[in-house]
Amino acid sequence: MILKSLFSGDMPRSRVLTVLLLLILAGLLLTPFVFPGAKSINVAAKICIFIVLVSSFDLVLGYTGIVSFAHTMFFGIGAYGVAIALTHMGPTWGAVAAGVAVALVLSLVLSLVIGLFSLRVKAMFYAMITLAVATAFMTLASQLSDLTGGEDGLSFKVPTILQPSFSLREAPFLGVSLDGKLISFYLLMAVTIVLFLVMLRIVNSPFGRVLQAIRENEFRAEALGYRTVVYRTVSNVLSALFATLAGCLLAMWLRYNGPDTSLSFEIMIDILLMVVIGGMGTMYGSVVGATLFLVAQNYLQDLMKLGSTAASGVPFLRNLLAPDRWMLWLGLLFILSVYKFPTGIVGKLRARLRSAT
Amino acid sequence: MSSPATTVPVADALPAVKMDRLPLLLVPVLALVALPLTGSFSTWVTLTFAGLAMGMIIFIIASGLTLVFGLMDVLNFGHGVFITLGAFLATTVLGSMSAWTESESLIRNLGAIFPAILVAMVVAGIVGLAYERVIIRPVYGQPLKQILITMGGMIVGEELIKVVWGPESVPLPLPAAFRGSLLFGEAAVEKYRIAAVVVGLAVFAILYWVLSRTKVGLLIRAGVHDREMVESMGYRIKRLFIGVFVAGSALAGLGGVLWGLYQQGVTPQIGSQVNVLLFIVIIIGGLGSVGGCFLGALLVGLMANYTGFLAPKVALFSNILLMVLVLVWRPRGLYPVVNR
């Protein structure tokens, strides 16, 4: 019962999916102990951050049916908020709080303005406008070098307890030193889990149901008496706020932020791939999508290197399998997803269950 | 039985649509505003001409996109792939004819550029045909899926281009006869920009002629205006659309050659980089309008060159600034297509 209310009544509803999610959770939790090394803990942290970011994007794309290309803008606002505050105010918790608060307010205002001005227009027009706005914002961030460090970005210190040099106790625990890095990692995980559950709560609330009704048939939702523009705007704002928090997490983890780490259009495309492959309109899809994508990004390349070496005699195939071309395969998977299984991996797993019973 | 009301003169029954000339003034007005700001007349001539040339190239790459959007309500986020494709084909063709491009003779240079353009247009057109069949056909009338699927097309297309030509940037030097500038009094005008203006005007003239003087053009315009009406008159608008899509892809291929030569180098990302620019141009022009697209492209080109000279920091925003100003004046663009 507790579990059910924790998940807002939206259980995974598929045995395979449940196992998958448990595996991901266990994998992330145990990463520092099972897969020692800087790379694996970095990948795990990034998975956590992107789970928040991708879930927040799913809120607008999957649940409300709005395509916004300005999502990384809010991600960037969060990251820059923390980065700028910590650079100028020194590594204190007060600075973190100030940075997060200012970033949230800025995102709130911006997303409200964009939403109210342009959510009335058609889907394509909205996609185009947000793309233009996001580009302008990125140019702005790289131009205001006094504030944002320009193209070089900002490196800064985090509060003492999170610094890698901080140590909880001298002796390592189970072979892992209990340093600030480990504390940041588990703090990050805790925040991720809380934010994810909150979003799950939102989409399964009556408000979330209205969003889905708008996605399915906006005209009908309007006819039922819902002011769709208001709902769409609120969904847009909420999603922007969660993206901002994800940005804050990113900056805290990397202790660095620059235009390419949080604002670039490549990240926007990555999020799009994660949402669609994982499953639009299913919060769990964000978990699966983000994990799959980041594991592929970091480890598929090694696998492809093997394939590439095996096919080294065949000129064209060799290039197709080159490790740098991994996006080609994910891109194809993306297109297939949109056509063949629009609800992504999670939707496919759930559908299998339904047809079996 | 006939009442006086039914005997109206024929001319009144079908009043001629009055051409909206106001937006046409924007280009000269923008140029005149810039004249005192730039300081010297010769600099102004140089900047204006450079801006117009850039605008012409932008128009060529954007024209196909706006036509497709007007006719079928399909916004192709993958349009940039055809631009990249055209530019890379040009590097291959021109690279293999270096003896001709390095020659000082204009005839031999043209003899290299002409096949490059032809190859770029034909290949881009064929790929466009396949793209329409595979990518776009299944998602007509579903805006959300269209955006997603054409984004996917762009990702995969860009990766495939990297598979063929590699991920690095490839230089695309101008043929010898197009290098350098001509001097008109004090004003220096780059030779290549003159060529770009000539090609741009030719493309605009041909498009204008096809759209306003031929039956196909009539159908396309009617389709943009009211698609269902054309369909109900028995014309297969989908077939028309495929033709427009292929032509639009071929134009993007041509634009890619010109753009690549303009930048003197090609990267696999140039297509996705100009995407934002293209969207701005067609939003300014009014979605679906070729004339508006032409005006919008010229305005963006001029604005970029003036601000690049006067205030380099503003230059990066200039096109977005322009878009906002135009949308404040006319919220649906300069020449909005009716019924949308």
Contacts between the chains, C-beta under 8 A, distances in Angstrom:
chain1	res1	chain2	res2	distance
A	65	B	144	5.9
A	67	B	144	6.3
A	67	B	147	4.9
A	67	B	148	7.4
A	122	B	143	6.8
A	123	B	143	4.2
A	123	B	144	5.9
A	123	B	147	6.9
A	124	B	75	4.6
A	124	B	143	5.5
A	124	B	146	7.5
A	124	B	147	6.5
A	125	B	283	7.8
A	125	B	287	7.5
A	127	B	75	7.7
A	127	B	77	8.0
A	127	B	147	5.3
A	128	B	75	7.3
A	128	B	279	4.5
A	128	B	283	6.2
A	129	B	283	7.7
A	131	B	275	7.6
A	131	B	276	5.9
A	131	B	279	6.3
A	132	B	276	6.2
A	132	B	279	6.5
A	132	B	280	6.0
A	132	B	283	7.7
A	132	B	320	5.6
A	132	B	323	6.6
A	133	B	320	8.0
A	135	B	276	4.9
A	135	B	320	7.2
A	136	B	317	5.9
A	136	B	320	4.7
A	139	B	316	4.5
A	139	B	317	6.3
A	140	B	317	7.7
A	143	B	313	6.0
A	143	B	316	6.9
A	265	B	272	7.4
A	269	B	151	7.0
A	269	B	155	6.4
A	272	B	148	7.2
A	272	B	151	6.4
A	273	B	155	7.7
A	276	B	148	6.3
A	316	B	163	7.4
A	319	B	163	4.5
A	319	B	164	7.6
A	320	B	163	5.7
A	322	B	163	7.7
A	324	B	162	7.5
A	324	B	167	6.3
A	325	B	159	5.7
A	325	B	162	6.7
A	325	B	163	6.1
A	327	B	155	6.2
A	327	B	159	5.4
A	328	B	155	7.9
A	328	B	156	6.1
A	328	B	159	3.6
A	328	B	160	6.8
A	328	B	163	7.1
A	330	B	155	7.9
A	331	B	152	5.8
A	331	B	155	3.8
A	331	B	156	4.0
A	331	B	159	6.1
A	332	B	156	5.9
A	334	B	148	7.9
A	334	B	152	4.6
A	334	B	155	6.9
A	335	B	135	7.4
A	335	B	149	6.3
A	335	B	152	4.1
A	335	B	153	7.2
A	335	B	156	6.6
A	338	B	139	7.9
A	338	B	145	5.8
A	338	B	148	5.0
A	338	B	149	5.1
A	338	B	152	6.4
A	339	B	138	6.2
A	339	B	149	7.5
A	342	B	145	7.6
